Amino acid sequence: MKWVDSFCKLRFLDTDDEGFKAMAELLPDHPVYKGHFPSQPVVPGVFTLALVRECASAVTGRDMEYADIKECKFISALLPSVGIEVLFDFSLSPDGKLCGTVKCGDDIILKLKATLK
């Protein structure tokens, strides 16, 4: 996993027949926050999407890519701080259909519907 262990620590990754749930703890000292944004760091949306893809890759055992993104709504900003845990809850079908949310506490950060290949 490319971003896991440098940008966050994966606390768990559970799978079932319908998809996966994962929890990651953000590492607030990552260098990306010096530029995004120094006075009030925000997790870049592309990092959130990359973490979802990396979890799906771990679940399938192969390197996955986004083939199509049908819905990508960032509902709330994800602000890094010590101990922040992010929950990924996604269904993933055998044909690569991905659907789910990313949450931080009770706040929905991202709603995503996509196809992976």
KAPERA-V864040 format. One record per run of one state. SS is the DSSP state (alpha for helix, beta for strand, coil for the rest). FROM is the first residue (numbers start at 1). TO is the last residue. Records with the same first field share a line. If there is no record, write none. Layout:
SS: FROM-TO + FROM-TO
This chain:
coil: 1-3 + 5-7 + 17-18 + 27-30 + 35-44 + 61-65 + 75-84 + 93-96 + 105-106 + 117-117
beta: 4-4 + 8-16 + 19-26 + 66-74 + 85-92 + 97-104 + 107-116
alpha: 31-34 + 45-60
